[in-house]
């Protein structure tokens, strides 16, 4: 696929819901070690609500799709993940307004906008052991591959997200619920970085 249009973007969200339902138990187990034991359940519930909503009324364009995703996640996902992921998709929606399709560079701009929303809301940065440890390397890889077709760049982006996710294991959490554990948070993979990585891999699989 050369570019992302509303049909492909919708497929990405549906694929993400499928993946999150499959990975729900693993995400919850990761969260049980350093969080509230509900990340898997929350993310699956939120994306199931999203797929029900977009299934009932197909969004007219990408901006409408991402706004629906963002607002639904904010209202259905518990804890910090709802506002963070909700903001992520709302900001992507704003960035894609008026665009029928996105090439690699336009998707990089949209991803950057979504990440900026997370940073603004969560005040975290790289190596704080959060979803940003997957998202920031993913965004950099996308920029580094901006001249390549979207499918190729998205695959590199997802691979960087997966490496960033794995790199959270030795980190001591500095933000979120895990930060309450201090040094005991080291040795555990961050659930937020894991769900972010799953979303970006689902994106790469969709645009292949």
C-alpha atoms as an extended CHARMM CRD file, in Angstrom:
* protein
*
       208  EXT
         1         1  UNK       CA              0.0000000000        0.0000000000        0.0000000000  PROA      1               0.0000000000
         2         2  UNK       CA              1.4440000000        3.3570000000       -1.0210000000  PROA      2               0.0000000000
         3         3  UNK       CA             -0.6250000000        5.6220000000        1.2640000000  PROA      3               0.0000000000
         4         4  UNK       CA             -3.0540000000        5.4690000000        4.1780000000  PROA      4               0.0000000000
         5         5  UNK       CA             -6.6930000000        6.3420000000        3.4780000000  PROA      5               0.0000000000
         6         6  UNK       CA             -9.7590000000        6.1980000000        5.7290000000  PROA      6               0.0000000000
         7         7  UNK       CA            -10.4640000000        2.5800000000        4.7610000000  PROA      7               0.0000000000
         8         8  UNK       CA             -6.9770000000        1.4270000000        5.7000000000  PROA      8               0.0000000000
         9         9  UNK       CA             -7.0050000000        3.5520000000        8.8660000000  PROA      9               0.0000000000
        10        10  UNK       CA            -10.2910000000        1.9140000000        9.8780000000  PROA      10              0.0000000000
        11        11  UNK       CA             -8.7830000000       -1.5210000000        9.2270000000  PROA      11              0.0000000000
        12        12  UNK       CA             -5.8400000000       -0.5660000000       11.4500000000  PROA      12              0.0000000000
        13        13  UNK       CA             -8.1500000000        0.2550000000       14.3400000000  PROA      13              0.0000000000
        14        14  UNK       CA            -10.0830000000       -3.0070000000       13.8850000000  PROA      14              0.0000000000
        15        15  UNK       CA             -6.8580000000       -5.0050000000       13.6800000000  PROA      15              0.0000000000
        16        16  UNK       CA             -5.6190000000       -3.2450000000       16.8310000000  PROA      16              0.0000000000
        17        17  UNK       CA             -8.7810000000       -4.3140000000       18.6480000000  PROA      17              0.0000000000
        18        18  UNK       CA             -8.2350000000       -7.9290000000       17.5370000000  PROA      18              0.0000000000
        19        19  UNK       CA             -4.6100000000       -7.8580000000       18.6990000000  PROA      19              0.0000000000
        20        20  UNK       CA             -5.4880000000       -6.2960000000       22.0530000000  PROA      20              0.0000000000
        21        21  UNK       CA             -8.1270000000       -8.9450000000       22.6740000000  PROA      21              0.0000000000
        22        22  UNK       CA             -5.5610000000      -11.6730000000       21.9480000000  PROA      22              0.0000000000
        23        23  UNK       CA             -2.8900000000       -9.9820000000       24.0970000000  PROA      23              0.0000000000
        24        24  UNK       CA             -5.2500000000       -8.8880000000       26.9000000000  PROA      24              0.0000000000
        25        25  UNK       CA             -4.0340000000      -11.4980000000       29.3970000000  PROA      25              0.0000000000
        26        26  UNK       CA             -0.3460000000      -10.7830000000       28.7400000000  PROA      26              0.0000000000
        27        27  UNK       CA             -0.8480000000       -7.0140000000       29.1070000000  PROA      27              0.0000000000
        28        28  UNK       CA             -2.6940000000       -7.5430000000       32.3720000000  PROA      28              0.0000000000
        29        29  UNK       CA              0.0780000000       -9.8310000000       33.6700000000  PROA      29              0.0000000000
        30        30  UNK       CA              2.6920000000       -7.1850000000       32.8250000000  PROA      30              0.0000000000
        31        31  UNK       CA              0.5630000000       -4.5900000000       34.6030000000  PROA      31              0.0000000000
        32        32  UNK       CA              0.1060000000       -6.8560000000       37.6310000000  PROA      32              0.0000000000
        33        33  UNK       CA              3.8660000000       -6.6940000000       38.2590000000  PROA      33              0.0000000000
        34        34  UNK       CA              4.1680000000       -2.8910000000       38.3480000000  PROA      34              0.0000000000
        35        35  UNK       CA              0.6820000000       -1.3780000000       37.9980000000  PROA      35              0.0000000000
        36        36  UNK       CA             -3.0090000000       -1.8990000000       38.7270000000  PROA      36              0.0000000000
        37        37  UNK       CA             -3.4530000000       -5.2560000000       36.9280000000  PROA      37              0.0000000000
        38        38  UNK       CA             -6.0340000000       -3.8140000000       34.5200000000  PROA      38              0.0000000000
        39        39  UNK       CA             -4.1890000000       -2.5480000000       31.4320000000  PROA      39              0.0000000000
        40        40  UNK       CA             -5.1340000000       -5.4840000000       29.2130000000  PROA      40              0.0000000000
        41        41  UNK       CA             -8.7890000000       -5.4410000000       30.2070000000  PROA      41              0.0000000000
        42        42  UNK       CA             -8.9900000000       -1.6710000000       29.8550000000  PROA      42              0.0000000000
        43        43  UNK       CA             -7.3670000000       -1.5060000000       26.4190000000  PROA      43              0.0000000000
        44        44  UNK       CA             -9.4400000000       -4.3860000000       25.0280000000  PROA      44              0.0000000000
        45        45  UNK       CA            -12.6590000000       -2.8870000000       26.3820000000  PROA      45              0.0000000000
        46        46  UNK       CA            -11.8100000000        0.5320000000       24.9280000000  PROA      46              0.0000000000
        47        47  UNK       CA            -10.9700000000       -0.7470000000       21.4570000000  PROA      47              0.0000000000
        48        48  UNK       CA            -14.0000000000       -3.0570000000       21.4360000000  PROA      48              0.0000000000
        49        49  UNK       CA            -16.1400000000        0.0140000000       22.1330000000  PROA      49              0.0000000000
        50        50  UNK       CA            -14.3760000000        1.8330000000       19.2880000000  PROA      50              0.0000000000
        51        51  UNK       CA            -14.9930000000       -0.9770000000       16.7820000000  PROA      51              0.0000000000
        52        52  UNK       CA            -18.6590000000       -1.1150000000       17.7890000000  PROA      52              0.0000000000
        53        53  UNK       CA            -18.9780000000        2.6240000000       17.2170000000  PROA      53              0.0000000000
        54        54  UNK       CA            -17.2550000000        2.7410000000       13.8360000000  PROA      54              0.0000000000
        55        55  UNK       CA            -19.1000000000       -0.4110000000       12.7980000000  PROA      55              0.0000000000
        56        56  UNK       CA            -22.4340000000        1.2550000000       13.4910000000  PROA      56              0.0000000000
        57        57  UNK       CA            -21.5310000000        4.4090000000       11.5360000000  PROA      57              0.0000000000
        58        58  UNK       CA            -18.5220000000        4.4770000000        9.2200000000  PROA      58              0.0000000000
        59        59  UNK       CA            -16.4920000000        7.6900000000        9.7010000000  PROA      59              0.0000000000
        60        60  UNK       CA            -16.5140000000       10.0270000000        6.7060000000  PROA      60              0.0000000000
        61        61  UNK       CA            -12.7780000000       10.7020000000        6.7890000000  PROA      61              0.0000000000
        62        62  UNK       CA             -9.6290000000       10.0670000000        8.8010000000  PROA      62              0.0000000000
        63        63  UNK       CA            -10.0830000000       13.0920000000       11.0500000000  PROA      63              0.0000000000
        64        64  UNK       CA            -13.5660000000       11.8770000000       12.0170000000  PROA      64              0.0000000000
        65        65  UNK       CA            -12.2830000000        8.3340000000       12.5520000000  PROA      65              0.0000000000
        66        66  UNK       CA             -9.4570000000        9.3660000000       14.8620000000  PROA      66              0.0000000000
        67        67  UNK       CA            -11.6950000000       11.7810000000       16.7790000000  PROA      67              0.0000000000
        68        68  UNK       CA            -14.1510000000        8.9280000000       17.3860000000  PROA      68              0.0000000000
        69        69  UNK       CA            -11.3280000000        6.6420000000       18.5180000000  PROA      69              0.0000000000
        70        70  UNK       CA             -9.9210000000        9.2810000000       20.8730000000  PROA      70              0.0000000000
        71        71  UNK       CA            -13.2190000000       10.2880000000       22.4690000000  PROA      71              0.0000000000
        72        72  UNK       CA            -14.3060000000        6.6650000000       22.9010000000  PROA      72              0.0000000000
        73        73  UNK       CA            -11.0440000000        5.6750000000       24.5780000000  PROA      73              0.0000000000
        74        74  UNK       CA            -11.2470000000        8.6280000000       26.9620000000  PROA      74              0.0000000000
        75        75  UNK       CA            -14.7530000000        7.5970000000       28.0630000000  PROA      75              0.0000000000
        76        76  UNK       CA            -14.2680000000        3.8090000000       28.2150000000  PROA      76              0.0000000000
        77        77  UNK       CA            -10.6580000000        3.0960000000       29.2330000000  PROA      77              0.0000000000
        78        78  UNK       CA             -9.8850000000        3.3580000000       32.9370000000  PROA      78              0.0000000000
        79        79  UNK       CA             -6.7680000000        4.7040000000       34.6330000000  PROA      79              0.0000000000
        80        80  UNK       CA             -4.2160000000        6.8980000000       32.9000000000  PROA      80              0.0000000000
        81        81  UNK       CA             -4.3340000000        4.9600000000       29.6180000000  PROA      81              0.0000000000
        82        82  UNK       CA             -7.7140000000        6.3370000000       28.5470000000  PROA      82              0.0000000000
        83        83  UNK       CA             -6.7450000000       10.0220000000       28.6350000000  PROA      83              0.0000000000
        84        84  UNK       CA             -3.2650000000        9.3180000000       27.2250000000  PROA      84              0.0000000000
        85        85  UNK       CA             -4.3060000000        7.1330000000       24.3030000000  PROA      85              0.0000000000
        86        86  UNK       CA             -7.4230000000        9.2480000000       23.8050000000  PROA      86              0.0000000000
        87        87  UNK       CA             -5.2950000000       12.3790000000       23.4730000000  PROA      87              0.0000000000
        88        88  UNK       CA             -2.9230000000       10.5280000000       21.1540000000  PROA      88              0.0000000000
        89        89  UNK       CA             -5.7130000000        9.7490000000       18.6880000000  PROA      89              0.0000000000
        90        90  UNK       CA             -7.4180000000       13.1330000000       19.0450000000  PROA      90              0.0000000000
        91        91  UNK       CA             -4.1740000000       14.8990000000       18.1090000000  PROA      91              0.0000000000
        92        92  UNK       CA             -3.6630000000       12.5420000000       15.1680000000  PROA      92              0.0000000000
        93        93  UNK       CA             -7.1990000000       13.4400000000       14.0980000000  PROA      93              0.0000000000
        94        94  UNK       CA             -6.4400000000       17.1560000000       14.1990000000  PROA      94              0.0000000000
        95        95  UNK       CA             -3.2740000000       16.6260000000       12.1440000000  PROA      95              0.0000000000
        96        96  UNK       CA             -5.0820000000       14.6010000000        9.4860000000  PROA      96              0.0000000000
        97        97  UNK       CA             -8.0080000000       17.0160000000        9.0650000000  PROA      97              0.0000000000
        98        98  UNK       CA             -8.7340000000       17.7260000000        5.4170000000  PROA      98              0.0000000000
        99        99  UNK       CA             -6.4530000000       14.9480000000        4.1380000000  PROA      99              0.0000000000
       100       100  UNK       CA             -7.8660000000       12.1030000000        2.0580000000  PROA      100             0.0000000000
       101       101  UNK       CA             -4.7080000000       10.0340000000        2.4250000000  PROA      101             0.0000000000
       102       102  UNK       CA             -1.3200000000       10.1130000000        4.1280000000  PROA      102             0.0000000000
       103       103  UNK       CA              2.0710000000        9.2790000000        2.6800000000  PROA      103             0.0000000000
       104       104  UNK       CA              5.0290000000        8.3570000000        4.9030000000  PROA      104             0.0000000000
       105       105  UNK       CA              5.9230000000       11.9450000000        5.7400000000  PROA      105             0.0000000000
       106       106  UNK       CA              2.3180000000       12.9110000000        6.5140000000  PROA      106             0.0000000000
       107       107  UNK       CA              1.9630000000        9.8400000000        8.7710000000  PROA      107             0.0000000000
       108       108  UNK       CA              5.2100000000       10.8390000000       10.5250000000  PROA      108             0.0000000000
       109       109  UNK       CA              3.7210000000       14.2970000000       11.1420000000  PROA      109             0.0000000000
       110       110  UNK       CA              0.5200000000       12.7370000000       12.4920000000  PROA      110             0.0000000000
       111       111  UNK       CA              2.4030000000       10.3410000000       14.7840000000  PROA      111             0.0000000000
       112       112  UNK       CA              4.5260000000       13.2040000000       16.0890000000  PROA      112             0.0000000000
       113       113  UNK       CA              1.3730000000       15.1870000000       16.8480000000  PROA      113             0.0000000000
       114       114  UNK       CA             -0.1120000000       12.2610000000       18.7530000000  PROA      114             0.0000000000
       115       115  UNK       CA              3.0720000000       11.7910000000       20.7660000000  PROA      115             0.0000000000
       116       116  UNK       CA              3.2130000000       15.5220000000       21.5600000000  PROA      116             0.0000000000
       117       117  UNK       CA             -0.2910000000       15.1780000000       23.0060000000  PROA      117             0.0000000000
       118       118  UNK       CA              0.8550000000       12.3420000000       25.2730000000  PROA      118             0.0000000000
       119       119  UNK       CA              3.8930000000       14.3430000000       26.4190000000  PROA      119             0.0000000000
       120       120  UNK       CA              1.7120000000       17.3710000000       27.1420000000  PROA      120             0.0000000000
       121       121  UNK       CA             -0.7580000000       15.3270000000       29.1800000000  PROA      121             0.0000000000
       122       122  UNK       CA              1.5910000000       12.8900000000       30.9250000000  PROA      122             0.0000000000
       123       123  UNK       CA              4.7510000000       15.0110000000       31.2710000000  PROA      123             0.0000000000
       124       124  UNK       CA              6.9270000000       11.9340000000       30.6620000000  PROA      124             0.0000000000
       125       125  UNK       CA             10.0540000000       11.6270000000       28.5380000000  PROA      125             0.0000000000
       126       126  UNK       CA             12.2890000000        8.9110000000       27.1040000000  PROA      126             0.0000000000
       127       127  UNK       CA             13.5140000000        6.3130000000       29.6530000000  PROA      127             0.0000000000
       128       128  UNK       CA             10.7720000000        7.0880000000       32.1880000000  PROA      128             0.0000000000
       129       129  UNK       CA              9.4260000000        3.5320000000       31.5580000000  PROA      129             0.0000000000
       130       130  UNK       CA              6.1990000000        4.5410000000       29.8150000000  PROA      130             0.0000000000
       131       131  UNK       CA              4.5290000000        4.1290000000       26.4080000000  PROA      131             0.0000000000
       132       132  UNK       CA              6.8470000000        6.8720000000       25.1400000000  PROA      132             0.0000000000
       133       133  UNK       CA              9.7680000000        4.4440000000       25.2910000000  PROA      133             0.0000000000
       134       134  UNK       CA              8.1080000000        2.6100000000       22.3840000000  PROA      134             0.0000000000
       135       135  UNK       CA              6.5480000000        5.6120000000       20.6360000000  PROA      135             0.0000000000
       136       136  UNK       CA              9.5380000000        7.9680000000       20.4980000000  PROA      136             0.0000000000
       137       137  UNK       CA             11.9320000000        5.4660000000       18.8400000000  PROA      137             0.0000000000
       138       138  UNK       CA              9.0930000000        4.5250000000       16.4630000000  PROA      138             0.0000000000
       139       139  UNK       CA              8.6190000000        8.1410000000       15.4450000000  PROA      139             0.0000000000
       140       140  UNK       CA             12.3650000000        8.5990000000       14.9110000000  PROA      140             0.0000000000
       141       141  UNK       CA             12.5370000000        5.4980000000       12.7120000000  PROA      141             0.0000000000
       142       142  UNK       CA              9.6170000000        6.7880000000       10.6750000000  PROA      142             0.0000000000
       143       143  UNK       CA             11.4230000000       10.1020000000       10.1070000000  PROA      143             0.0000000000
       144       144  UNK       CA             14.6400000000        8.2670000000        9.2300000000  PROA      144             0.0000000000
       145       145  UNK       CA             12.7040000000        6.3050000000        6.5890000000  PROA      145             0.0000000000
       146       146  UNK       CA             10.4950000000        9.1730000000        5.3800000000  PROA      146             0.0000000000
       147       147  UNK       CA             11.6800000000        8.8180000000        1.7680000000  PROA      147             0.0000000000
       148       148  UNK       CA             10.5890000000        5.1700000000        1.6520000000  PROA      148             0.0000000000
       149       149  UNK       CA              7.1090000000        3.7660000000        0.9060000000  PROA      149             0.0000000000
       150       150  UNK       CA              4.7520000000        3.7730000000        3.8710000000  PROA      150             0.0000000000
       151       151  UNK       CA              4.7350000000       -0.0220000000        4.2840000000  PROA      151             0.0000000000
       152       152  UNK       CA              8.5250000000       -0.1730000000        4.5110000000  PROA      152             0.0000000000
       153       153  UNK       CA              8.8030000000        2.8130000000        6.8440000000  PROA      153             0.0000000000
       154       154  UNK       CA              5.9920000000        1.5150000000        9.0710000000  PROA      154             0.0000000000
       155       155  UNK       CA              7.7520000000       -1.8320000000        9.4410000000  PROA      155             0.0000000000
       156       156  UNK       CA             10.9600000000       -0.0780000000       10.5470000000  PROA      156             0.0000000000
       157       157  UNK       CA              8.8950000000        2.0720000000       12.9170000000  PROA      157             0.0000000000
       158       158  UNK       CA              7.2070000000       -0.9680000000       14.4840000000  PROA      158             0.0000000000
       159       159  UNK       CA             10.5700000000       -2.7170000000       14.8910000000  PROA      159             0.0000000000
       160       160  UNK       CA             11.9320000000        0.3280000000       16.7280000000  PROA      160             0.0000000000
       161       161  UNK       CA              8.8510000000        0.3650000000       18.9540000000  PROA      161             0.0000000000
       162       162  UNK       CA              9.4600000000       -3.2950000000       19.8190000000  PROA      162             0.0000000000
       163       163  UNK       CA             13.1030000000       -2.5950000000       20.6540000000  PROA      163             0.0000000000
       164       164  UNK       CA             12.0270000000        0.3590000000       22.8040000000  PROA      164             0.0000000000
       165       165  UNK       CA              9.4580000000       -1.8120000000       24.5580000000  PROA      165             0.0000000000
       166       166  UNK       CA             12.0960000000       -4.4300000000       25.4150000000  PROA      166             0.0000000000
       167       167  UNK       CA             14.4600000000       -1.6950000000       26.5980000000  PROA      167             0.0000000000
       168       168  UNK       CA             11.9900000000       -0.7450000000       29.3670000000  PROA      168             0.0000000000
       169       169  UNK       CA             12.7290000000       -3.9810000000       31.2500000000  PROA      169             0.0000000000
       170       170  UNK       CA             15.8570000000       -2.7720000000       33.1390000000  PROA      170             0.0000000000
       171       171  UNK       CA             14.5470000000        0.7730000000       33.6330000000  PROA      171             0.0000000000
       172       172  UNK       CA             13.3620000000        2.2060000000       36.9560000000  PROA      172             0.0000000000
       173       173  UNK       CA              9.9620000000        3.8310000000       36.4430000000  PROA      173             0.0000000000
       174       174  UNK       CA              9.8540000000        7.5920000000       36.9220000000  PROA      174             0.0000000000
       175       175  UNK       CA              6.2260000000        8.1970000000       35.9460000000  PROA      175             0.0000000000
       176       176  UNK       CA              2.8630000000        6.5930000000       36.5420000000  PROA      176             0.0000000000
       177       177  UNK       CA              1.7440000000        3.9190000000       38.9800000000  PROA      177             0.0000000000
       178       178  UNK       CA              4.9860000000        1.9370000000       38.5120000000  PROA      178             0.0000000000
       179       179  UNK       CA              7.0540000000        4.8420000000       39.8450000000  PROA      179             0.0000000000
       180       180  UNK       CA              5.6370000000        4.1530000000       43.3370000000  PROA      180             0.0000000000
       181       181  UNK       CA              7.6990000000        0.9380000000       43.3620000000  PROA      181             0.0000000000
       182       182  UNK       CA             11.0010000000        2.7420000000       42.8580000000  PROA      182             0.0000000000
       183       183  UNK       CA             13.8870000000        0.3190000000       42.2310000000  PROA      183             0.0000000000
       184       184  UNK       CA             11.4960000000       -2.6510000000       42.3880000000  PROA      184             0.0000000000
       185       185  UNK       CA             10.0200000000       -1.5560000000       39.0460000000  PROA      185             0.0000000000
       186       186  UNK       CA             13.2700000000       -2.5980000000       37.3130000000  PROA      186             0.0000000000
       187       187  UNK       CA             13.2260000000       -6.0200000000       35.6810000000  PROA      187             0.0000000000
       188       188  UNK       CA              9.6650000000       -5.7020000000       34.3450000000  PROA      188             0.0000000000
       189       189  UNK       CA              8.5170000000       -4.7500000000       30.8490000000  PROA      189             0.0000000000
       190       190  UNK       CA              6.2980000000       -1.6820000000       30.7960000000  PROA      190             0.0000000000
       191       191  UNK       CA              2.6800000000       -2.5280000000       29.8440000000  PROA      191             0.0000000000
       192       192  UNK       CA              2.0700000000        0.8720000000       28.2190000000  PROA      192             0.0000000000
       193       193  UNK       CA              5.1330000000        0.5300000000       25.9990000000  PROA      193             0.0000000000
       194       194  UNK       CA              3.8930000000       -2.9550000000       25.1480000000  PROA      194             0.0000000000
       195       195  UNK       CA              0.4090000000       -1.8450000000       24.0820000000  PROA      195             0.0000000000
       196       196  UNK       CA              1.9160000000        1.0450000000       22.0820000000  PROA      196             0.0000000000
       197       197  UNK       CA              4.2110000000       -1.4110000000       20.3210000000  PROA      197             0.0000000000
       198       198  UNK       CA              1.2590000000       -3.7020000000       19.5440000000  PROA      198             0.0000000000
       199       199  UNK       CA             -0.6510000000       -0.7980000000       17.9740000000  PROA      199             0.0000000000
       200       200  UNK       CA              2.2730000000        0.1780000000       15.7450000000  PROA      200             0.0000000000
       201       201  UNK       CA              2.8860000000       -3.4250000000       14.6640000000  PROA      201             0.0000000000
       202       202  UNK       CA             -0.8230000000       -3.6710000000       13.7880000000  PROA      202             0.0000000000
       203       203  UNK       CA             -0.3950000000       -0.4760000000       11.7380000000  PROA      203             0.0000000000
       204       204  UNK       CA              2.5890000000       -1.9250000000        9.8810000000  PROA      204             0.0000000000
       205       205  UNK       CA              0.6800000000       -5.1550000000        9.1910000000  PROA      205             0.0000000000
       206       206  UNK       CA             -2.2830000000       -3.1700000000        7.8750000000  PROA      206             0.0000000000
       207       207  UNK       CA             -0.3110000000       -1.0770000000        5.3870000000  PROA      207             0.0000000000
       208       208  UNK       CA              1.7850000000       -3.9990000000        4.0820000000  PROA      208             0.0000000000
